[in-house]
Amino acid sequence: MSTSAVETSRGGLAVTGEQYTISAGPYRAVVTEVGAGLRELTHDDEPLVLSHGEDEVAPAAFGQLLIPWPNRVDQGRYTWDGEEHVLDVNEPEFDCAIHGLVRWATWREVERAPDRVSLATRLLGSPGYPFRLDVTAEYAVHETHGLTVTVTAGNHGRAAAPYGHGAHPYLSVGEPIDECVVQIPGDRYLPVNDRMIPPGPPRPVEGTGYDLRRGRKLGPLEIDRAFTDLHRDDTGRAWVHLSGVNRRTSFWLDRTHPWLEVYTADNVPPELRRKGLGVEPMTCPPNAFVNGVDLVRLEPGASHTGSWGILAG
């Protein structure tokens, strides 16, 4: 079955809604109705990402899509075309609005096949974001190339909208990341203040603990930073590699994502702490709604598409 209304052990239906299972060769993925989130991804039944139960609210943004902004907006306040907007602050400890508006929304099925599923949601105007977007997320698995995720947002409203997107998978090789070799392709990283807001421009990674361009053992290093100036291959993809004793999990992001947030899972449920590496492809950096850096201006009738993926090896 490629989709099912999962019943929990207590009866009734799962809190994450429909479970869309897709597979090809050794790859299998499960995507949820809530948020179009990536709940599971395996290769030969070995996990490639940290997962959660179908009757469990996604902890620490596991596998969620971050739309229409990734990361944070300082105090939830920004100005767009001369008008000030105020978003709900859903991260009170830092006084920020975080990770967009669709990760708890209901997404409907648009199209599905054994190896792919497309889900969509309509984001209508709300306080702080009085714009209209139609968003589609396609998840596809291939027996050789693994998982590819493609997100498209179209502005069907009457006014230009500020837009950015991201995602929040945690790579896994089935062991704590401290003993793993991590390779991150960024030449620069973005410093942040004690509220996780960048006070200035990116800095070179050279000579810092954030220089993992050639790959090295992570050890106790804690990271929760955005990287940019990403090294890319001939296809335009930038790659992150997490290598354990017995296997490696790799992640790529296309050119529509000039930013990559890396998070060493230090503030997640204790049993999952530092068991996976958060890799977040972003079209814009933290606080882009305020500073405008790489923020997409989505005009009426326009659309924006970006892709990323995960594979074993």
GUMI-823819 format. One record per residue (C-alpha): y, x negated, z; residue in one letter. Coordinates in steps of 0.05 Angstrom, whole numbers, padded with zeros to 5 digits, always signed. Example, Ala and Ser with C-alpha at 12.3 -4.5 7.8 and 13.67 -1.06 7.14 Angstrom:
<nodes>
-00090-00246+00156A-00021-00273+00143S
</nodes>
This chain:
<nodes>
+00000+00000+00000M+00069-00027-00018S+00105+00017+00032T+00086+00056+00093S+00117+00097+00149A+00088+00055+00205V+00065+00092+00267E+00073+00055+00333T+00020+00051+00387S+00058+00103+00426R+00059+00151+00368G+00117+00168+00322G+00150+00123+00271L+00173+00051+00276A+00245+00039+00297V+00255-00007+00237T+00236+00050+00190G+00194+00044+00127E+00158-00022+00118Q+00159-00048+00046Y+00102-00098+00036T+00102-00140-00027I+00054-00196-00047S+00036-00245-00102A-00017-00299-00098G-00013-00331-00028P+00055-00300-00012Y+00066-00236+00027R+00133-00207+00052A+00152-00146+00092V+00222-00115+00085V+00248-00060+00130T+00286+00004+00117E+00336-00015+00170V+00385-00066+00142G+00338-00085+00085A+00317-00140+00132G+00263-00192+00119L+00215-00179+00176R+00158-00223+00154E+00143-00276+00102L+00076-00313+00099T+00039-00362+00054H-00036-00362+00062D-00024-00320+00125D+00018-00376+00155E+00089-00355+00175P+00148-00383+00135L+00200-00347+00178V+00205-00323+00249L+00185-00250+00250S+00188-00191+00297H+00148-00127+00307G+00161-00064+00266E+00178-00027+00331D+00225-00082+00355E+00300-00087+00341V+00311-00153+00303A+00330-00206+00356P+00385-00256+00341A+00396-00226+00271A+00325-00246+00249F+00321-00236+00173G+00383-00192+00168Q+00433-00186+00110L+00506-00198+00129L+00553-00155+00087I+00612-00149+00074P+00624-00212+00114W+00578-00265+00144P+00591-00298+00211N+00655-00281+00249R+00724-00249+00242V+00770-00272+00298D+00787-00213+00344Q+00765-00168+00286G+00836-00171+00258R+00855-00189+00187Y+00908-00173+00136T+00891-00151+00065W+00943-00137+00012D+00997-00133+00064G+00961-00084+00111E+00931-00103+00177E+00860-00079+00193H+00822-00080+00258V+00746-00083+00259L+00702-00064+00318D+00690-00125+00362V+00614-00128+00369N+00611-00198+00399E+00652-00188+00462P+00635-00256+00492E+00674-00289+00435F+00721-00231+00420D+00697-00228+00348C+00669-00180+00296A+00605-00211+00271I+00557-00205+00212H+00585-00146+00174G+00569-00072+00173L+00502-00059+00139V+00449-00095+00181R+00434-00032+00221W+00445+00016+00164A+00391+00057+00129T+00373+00029+00061W+00338+00073+00009R+00284+00052-00040E+00309+00043-00111V+00249+00011-00146E+00185-00022-00125R+00124-00056-00153A+00067-00096-00120P+00109-00160-00122D+00180-00133-00112R+00223-00080-00080V+00296-00061-00089S+00334-00025-00034L+00405+00001-00034A+00458+00026+00014T+00527+00056+00005R+00581+00029+00050L+00636+00081+00055L+00704+00071+00087G+00707+00061+00162S+00760+00038+00212P+00776-00035+00197G+00742-00032+00128Y+00770+00026+00088P+00734+00008+00024F+00673+00033-00014R+00616-00012-00036L+00547+00002-00065D+00499-00054-00047V+00430-00070-00074T+00381-00121-00047A+00320-00141-00088E+00262-00179-00056Y+00211-00210-00103A+00153-00256-00091V+00119-00301-00142H+00052-00337-00133E+00085-00405-00147T+00159-00397-00133H+00154-00358-00068G+00208-00309-00046L+00273-00295-00084T+00326-00249-00054V+00383-00223-00098T+00441-00184-00069V+00491-00146-00113T+00553-00109-00088A+00593-00064-00132G+00662-00036-00116N+00662+00037-00137H+00724+00052-00097G+00798+00056-00117R+00824-00007-00083A+00806-00080-00085A+00761-00099-00026A+00752-00165+00012P+00680-00185+00006Y+00630-00237+00028G+00556-00237+00041H+00503-00278+00076G+00433-00273+00105A+00399-00296+00169H+00327-00320+00160P+00297-00370+00208Y+00250-00420+00175L+00184-00435+00210S+00128-00485+00203V+00090-00458+00263G+00114-00509+00313E+00177-00525+00353P+00232-00554+00309I+00247-00612+00355D+00189-00652+00325E+00205-00631+00254C+00242-00670+00200V+00302-00630+00176V+00340-00643+00112Q+00408-00609+00102I+00446-00621+00037P+00518-00615+00062G+00570-00671+00056D+00618-00635+00103R+00612-00591+00164Y+00660-00541+00195L+00682-00555+00267P+00693-00494+00311V+00728-00480+00377N+00696-00452+00440D+00697-00382+00409R+00661-00406+00347M+00724-00400+00303I+00742-00458+00257P+00810-00487+00277P+00817-00529+00214G+00784-00555+00151P+00714-00584+00144P+00700-00656+00162R+00652-00708+00132P+00583-00709+00163V+00579-00784+00154E+00576-00819+00221G+00561-00755+00259T+00497-00722+00285G+00504-00671+00230Y+00487-00721+00175D+00417-00698+00156L+00425-00707+00081R+00367-00755+00076R+00325-00718+00127G+00307-00741+00197R+00272-00717+00259K+00315-00664+00293L+00299-00681+00366G+00343-00645+00417P+00403-00639+00369L+00435-00570+00374E+00469-00543+00311I+00508-00480+00299D+00554-00502+00243R+00571-00485+00171A+00561-00539+00118F+00594-00544+00050T+00600-00592-00009D+00525-00581-00018L+00483-00627-00061H+00450-00586-00117R+00395-00596-00168D+00401-00586-00243D+00393-00511-00235T+00451-00506-00185G+00407-00496-00125R+00419-00531-00058A+00357-00542-00015W+00340-00545+00059V+00272-00573+00080H+00238-00563+00147L+00177-00609+00152S+00126-00605+00208G+00062-00644+00220V+00019-00604+00173N+00066-00564+00127R+00136-00556+00100R+00180-00495+00088T+00237-00500+00038S+00299-00457+00027F+00347-00455-00031W+00414-00421-00045L+00450-00414-00111D+00522-00432-00131R+00550-00366-00108T+00538-00392-00038H+00582-00454-00026P+00570-00449+00049W+00507-00457+00091L+00505-00441+00165E+00450-00478+00203V+00428-00455+00272Y+00376-00488+00316T+00358-00423+00352A+00383-00444+00420D+00405-00375+00443N+00348-00330+00422V+00293-00297+00464P+00262-00352+00508P+00194-00348+00476E+00225-00362+00408L+00276-00414+00428R+00277-00472+00377R+00214-00445+00344K+00252-00436+00278G+00313-00461+00240L+00366-00410+00222G+00390-00422+00150V+00445-00375+00129E+00470-00375+00056P+00543-00353+00056M+00592-00338+00001T+00649-00355+00049C+00657-00392+00115P+00668-00363+00185P+00734-00325+00193N+00744-00320+00117A+00774-00250+00126F+00830-00283+00164V+00840-00350+00127N+00819-00327+00058G+00775-00388+00044V+00726-00370-00012D+00736-00297+00002L+00717-00254-00058V+00768-00204-00082R+00725-00148-00109L+00767-00105-00155E+00750-00033-00171P+00693-00031-00221G+00674-00104-00207A+00609-00130-00177S+00584-00194-00145H+00513-00222-00145T+00481-00280-00108G+00410-00305-00097S+00370-00348-00048W+00297-00360-00034G+00242-00389+00009I+00176-00423-00009L+00121-00464+00022A+00122-00539+00008G
</nodes>
